[in-house]
């Protein structure tokens, strides 16, 4: 992983995939030509050989030996020139490949040297090594304050290249070098989570500014950047100018701290010229930079304009959000009302069904009871008739018995 990540930062070490061929003389001049390599002389050939060579090259003979010899010599000279150019091109390509191979070897050795230097430094600071491992594994807290030196900062930058959990990083007051600052700035080209980056009171200069100028236009997440008390523009201001020129191409940065960075009159003028084309920066501390008052006022006026636009956008956003929330609430209320209406309708329908079932059951029970009553009444009447019939039969039997006694 270290070698793979190193490729993302090798440009900052003065390395690249291309080898500067100007370093090595790849020209092939006459002094390097093989002295034995010379054009063929037609004057040394007899007439038969001249005729053969002309026929082989498709040259028609004129019938005059001297003229034919001159024509053939001209052809010999052109062939020699082409062969010589080809030989020189081959030598040049051999030299170019050798130079490239040597450059790649130097690049590899420099990479190994850099990685070894970082490895040795981390072995001396076990706690820093452990923290960087946590960064690699996305196990460090989202807000981190780290104390480390410049070499360890390079290792941290490579770890942050693949980290997606840290959102706030504070590396202030570590006396970090400009070289390590360029590493830390480079991570913003890849990292998608860091929103707040505090790098106050270090030794960052033109290299760091240049790296920031390349990273800020492509970064879509950083909102707060503090470079307070760094010599960004002291000595060589090219990096500071590049950083200022990149600000119009960033659309997320809201706060930029450049307190006491040595901007001076020229740096202040460049910053004022380009920051006015940025629409998102709301706060920019440029105190203690010996800037011209007109540039300070220009920047302040533009920040006020940005802040007013931001506040208006926020009001519009909150208004639109409130409208959207009300619309969503109305939709939710209507949905709840519809649910309640459906539930009520379902309940009423259920109650109607239950009442109808109750009435039907009651009617069926009444009819069944009536049937039972009729059957019971018929049974009782039958029993009554049976009793009456039996009583009549008994009465007739008694009368008949009395009549027989009277005859005796």
C-alpha positions in Angstrom: 0.0 0.0 0.0 2.9 2.4 0.8 4.3 2.2 -2.8 0.9 2.6 -4.3 0.2 5.7 -2.2 3.6 7.0 -2.8 2.8 7.3 -6.5 0.1 9.9 -5.5 2.7 12.1 -3.9 5.9 11.4 -5.9 5.4 14.6 -7.8 6.0 16.4 -4.5 9.4 14.6 -4.3 10.4 15.9 -7.7 9.6 12.6 -9.3 7.3 11.7 -12.2 6.6 9.1 -14.8 8.4 11.1 -17.4 12.2 11.3 -17.5 13.7 14.7 -18.5 15.7 13.8 -21.6 17.4 17.2 -21.6 19.5 16.0 -18.7 21.2 13.4 -20.9 22.7 14.3 -24.3 20.8 12.1 -26.7 22.1 13.7 -29.9 24.1 11.6 -32.3 26.5 13.8 -34.3 29.2 13.1 -36.8 31.9 12.6 -34.1 30.0 9.5 -32.9 29.5 8.0 -36.3 31.3 4.8 -37.2 34.4 6.0 -39.3 34.2 2.8 -41.3 30.6 3.6 -42.3 31.0 5.5 -45.6 29.1 5.8 -48.9 29.9 3.4 -51.7 32.0 5.0 -54.5 30.7 4.4 -58.0 34.1 5.3 -59.4 35.5 2.1 -57.9 33.1 -0.1 -60.0 33.6 -1.3 -63.5 31.0 -0.8 -66.2 29.3 -4.2 -65.7 28.9 -3.6 -61.9 27.5 -0.1 -62.6 25.0 -1.5 -65.0 24.0 -4.2 -62.5 23.6 -1.7 -59.6 21.5 0.7 -61.8 19.3 -2.1 -63.0 18.8 -3.3 -59.4 17.6 0.1 -58.4 15.4 0.6 -61.5 17.6 3.3 -63.0 17.7 3.4 -66.7 21.2 3.6 -68.3 22.0 6.6 -70.5 24.6 4.7 -72.6 27.3 7.0 -71.4 29.5 5.5 -68.6 30.4 8.7 -66.9 26.8 9.9 -66.8 25.7 6.5 -65.5 28.4 6.6 -62.9 27.3 10.1 -61.7 23.6 8.9 -61.5 24.6 5.8 -59.5 26.8 7.8 -57.2 23.9 10.2 -56.5 21.7 7.2 -55.6 24.6 5.8 -53.4 24.8 9.1 -51.5 21.0 9.2 -50.9 21.0 5.7 -49.6 24.0 6.4 -47.3 22.3 9.5 -45.9 19.1 7.5 -45.1 21.2 4.7 -43.5 23.2 7.2 -41.5 20.0 9.0 -40.3 18.6 5.6 -39.3 21.8 4.6 -37.4 21.8 7.9 -35.6 18.1 7.5 -34.7 18.8 4.1 -33.3 21.6 5.4 -31.2 19.5 8.2 -30.0 16.7 5.8 -29.0 19.2 3.6 -27.2 20.4 6.6 -25.2 16.9 7.7 -24.5 15.9 4.3 -23.2 19.0 4.2 -21.1 18.3 7.6 -19.7 14.7 6.7 -19.0 15.8 3.5 -17.2 18.3 5.4 -15.2 15.6 7.9 -14.3 13.2 5.2 -13.3 15.9 3.6 -11.1 16.6 7.0 -9.4 12.8 7.4 -8.9 12.6 4.0 -7.3 15.5 4.6 -5.1 14.1 8.0 -4.0 10.8 6.4 -3.3 12.4 3.7 -1.2 14.5 6.3 0.6 11.4 8.4 1.4 9.5 5.4 2.6 12.4 4.2 4.7 12.8 7.6 6.3 9.1 7.6 7.2 9.3 4.0 8.5 12.3 4.8 10.7 10.7 8.0 12.1 7.5 6.2 13.0 9.5 3.5 14.7 10.8 6.2 17.0 7.3 7.5 17.8 5.2 4.5 18.6 2.1 6.5 19.7 2.1 8.5 16.4 2.5 5.2 14.5 -0.4 3.8 16.3 -2.6 6.9 15.6 -1.7 6.7 11.9 -2.7 3.1 11.8 -6.0 4.0 13.3 -6.4 6.6 10.6 -5.8 4.0 7.9 -8.3 1.7 9.5 -11.0 4.4 9.9 -11.0 3.9 13.7 -9.9 7.4 14.8 -12.5 9.8 16.1 -14.1 12.2 13.5 -12.5 15.2 15.2 -8.7 14.8 15.7 -5.9 16.9 17.1 -2.4 15.4 16.4 1.1 16.4 17.5 3.7 15.1 15.1 6.8 16.2 13.1 7.2 16.8 9.4 8.2 13.3 8.4 5.3 11.7 10.3 3.0 14.3 8.7 3.8 12.8 5.3 2.8 9.3 6.6 -0.4 10.9 8.0 -1.2 12.4 4.6 -1.0 9.0 2.9 -3.2 7.5 5.6 -5.8 10.4 5.1 -5.7 9.7 1.4 -7.8 6.5 2.1 -9.6 7.7 5.3 -13.3 8.4 5.1 -14.2 9.1 8.8 -12.2 12.1 9.9 -14.2 15.4 9.4 -12.1 17.8 11.5 -8.3 17.8 11.6 -6.1 20.1 13.7 -2.3 20.0 13.1 -1.5 23.5 14.3 1.7 24.5 16.1 3.8 21.5 14.9 6.5 23.4 13.0 5.7 21.3 10.0 7.8 22.0 6.9 6.6 23.4 3.6 7.3 20.0 2.1 5.1 18.2 4.5 2.5 20.9 4.1 2.3 20.1 0.3 1.5 16.5 1.3 -1.3 17.6 3.6 -2.7 19.9 1.0 -2.6 17.2 -1.7 -5.0 14.9 0.3 -7.9 17.3 -0.5 -7.8 16.1 -4.1 -9.0 12.7 -2.9 -10.4 12.9 0.7 -14.2 13.3 0.7 -14.8 13.8 4.4 -12.6 16.5 5.9 -14.7 19.7 6.3 -12.4 21.6 8.7 -8.6 21.8 8.4 -6.6 23.7 10.9 -2.9 24.2 10.0 -2.0 27.3 12.0 1.5 28.3 13.1 3.6 25.9 10.9 6.3 26.6 8.3 4.1 26.3 5.2 5.1 28.3 2.1 5.0 28.2 -1.6 5.0 24.4 -2.0 2.0 24.1 0.3 0.2 27.0 -1.5 0.8 25.4 -4.8 -0.6 22.1 -3.6 -3.7 23.8 -2.2 -4.2 25.6 -5.5 -4.4 22.2 -7.3 -6.6 20.6 -4.6 -9.2 23.3 -3.9 -10.8 23.5 -7.4 -11.6 19.7 -7.2 -12.5 19.5 -3.5 -16.2 19.5 -2.8 -16.4 19.1 0.9 -13.9 21.4 2.8 -15.7 24.4 4.4 -13.1 25.7 6.8 -9.3 26.2 6.2 -7.0 28.0 8.6 -3.4 28.8 7.6 -2.9 31.4 10.3 0.7 32.4 11.0 2.4 30.5 8.1 4.9 32.2 5.9 2.8 31.5 2.8 4.0 34.5 0.7 7.4 35.3 2.3 10.2 35.1 -0.2 8.6 33.4 -3.2 5.0 34.5 -3.7 4.3 32.2 -6.7 2.5 29.7 -4.6 0.4 32.3 -2.8 -0.6 33.7 -6.2 -1.6 30.3 -7.4 -3.6 29.7 -4.3 -5.4 33.0 -4.7 -6.1 32.3 -8.4 -7.7 28.9 -7.4 -10.3 30.5 -5.1 -12.8 31.4 -7.8 -12.9 27.7 -8.8 -13.9 26.5 -5.3 -17.6 26.3 -4.4 -17.6 25.0 -0.8 -15.1 26.9 1.2 -16.8 29.3 3.7 -14.1 30.4 6.1 -10.4 31.1 5.2 -8.0 32.2 7.8 -4.9 34.0 6.4 -3.9 36.0 9.5 -0.2 37.0 9.3 0.9 35.0 6.3 3.2 37.6 4.8 0.9 38.5 1.9 2.2 42.1 1.6 1.0 44.6 -0.9 1.4 42.4 -4.0 -0.1 39.3 -2.4 -3.0 41.4 -1.0 -3.6 42.8 -4.5 -3.7 39.4 -6.1 -5.9 38.0 -3.3 -8.4 40.9 -3.7 -8.4 40.4 -7.5 -9.4 36.8 -7.3 -11.4 36.4 -4.1 -14.1 38.8 -5.5 -14.9 36.0 -8.0 -15.6 33.5 -5.3 -19.2 33.2 -4.2 -19.0 31.1 -1.1 -16.3 32.5 1.2 -18.0 34.4 4.0 -15.1 34.9 6.4 -11.5 35.7 5.6 -9.1 36.9 8.2 -6.4 38.9 6.4 -5.1 40.9 9.4 -1.4 41.6 10.0 -0.4 41.2 6.3 0.7 44.8 5.4 -1.9 44.8 2.7 -3.0 48.0 1.0 -6.1 49.4 2.6 -8.0 49.5 -0.8 -7.4 45.7 -1.1 -8.6 45.2 2.4 -11.7 47.2 1.8 -12.3 45.4 -1.5 -12.1 42.0 0.2 -14.3 43.1 3.1 -16.9 44.5 0.8 -17.0 41.3 -1.2 -17.3 39.2 1.9 -20.2 41.4 3.1 -21.8 40.8 -0.3 -21.3 37.0 0.0 -22.6 37.0 3.5 -25.7 39.0 2.4 -26.3 36.6 -0.5 -25.7 33.6 1.8 -28.2 34.9 4.4 -30.8 35.6 1.7 -30.2 32.1 0.3 -30.6 30.7 3.8 -33.9 32.7 4.2 -35.1 31.4 0.9 -33.9 27.9 1.8 -35.7 28.0 5.2 -38.8 29.4 3.5 -38.7 26.8 0.8 -38.1 24.1 3.5 -41.0 25.4 5.5 -43.2 25.3 2.4 -42.0 21.9 1.6 -42.5 20.7 5.2 -46.0 22.2 5.2 -46.8 20.5 1.9 -45.5 17.3 3.3 -47.5 17.8 6.5 -50.6 18.6 4.4 -50.0 15.4 2.5 -49.5 13.5 5.7 -52.6 15.1 7.3 -54.7 14.2 4.2 -53.3 10.7 4.2 -54.1 10.4 7.9 -57.6 11.8 7.2 -58.1 9.4 4.4 -57.0 6.6 6.6 -59.4 7.7 9.3 -62.2 8.1 6.8 -61.5 4.6 5.4 -61.2 3.2 9.0 -64.5 4.9 9.9 -66.2 3.7 6.8 -64.9 0.2 7.4 -66.0 0.4 11.1 -69.5 1.6 10.1 -69.7 -1.1 7.4 -68.6 -3.7 10.0 -71.2 -2.4 12.5 -73.9 -2.6 9.8 -72.9 -6.1 9.0 -72.8 -7.0 12.6 -76.3 -5.5 13.2 -77.6 -7.2 10.1 -76.1 -10.5 11.3 -77.6 -9.9 14.8 -81.1 -9.2 13.3 -80.8 -12.2 11.0 -79.7 -14.4 13.8 -82.5 -13.1 16.0 -85.0 -13.7 13.3 -83.7 -17.2 12.7 -83.8 -17.8 16.4 -87.4 -16.5 16.6 -88.5 -18.6 13.7 -86.7 -21.6 15.3 -88.4 -20.9 18.6 -91.8 -20.5 16.9 -91.2 -23.9 15.2 -90.3 -25.4 18.6 -93.3 -23.8 20.2 -95.6 -25.2 17.5 -94.1 -28.6 17.8 -94.3 -28.4 21.6 -97.9 -27.3 21.4 -98.7 -30.1 18.9 -97.0 -32.6 21.2 -99.0 -31.3 24.2 -102.3 -31.3 22.2 -101.5 -34.9 21.1 -100.8 -35.9 24.7 -104.0 -34.2 25.8 -106.0 -36.0 23.2 -104.3 -39.2 24.2 -105.2 -38.6 27.8 -108.8 -37.7 26.9 -109.1 -40.7 24.7 -107.8 -42.9 27.5 -110.1 -41.3 30.0 -113.1 -41.8 27.7 -112.2 -45.4 27.1 -111.9 -45.9 30.9 -115.3 -44.2 31.4 -116.9 -46.4 28.7 -115.3 -49.4 30.3 -116.8 -48.6 33.7 -120.3 -47.9 32.3 -120.2 -51.2 30.4 -119.1 -53.0 33.6 -122.0 -51.4 35.6 -124.5 -52.4 32.9 -123.5 -56.0 33.2 -124.0 -56.0 37.0 -127.5 -54.5 36.6 -128.6 -57.4 34.4 -127.6 -59.9 36.9 
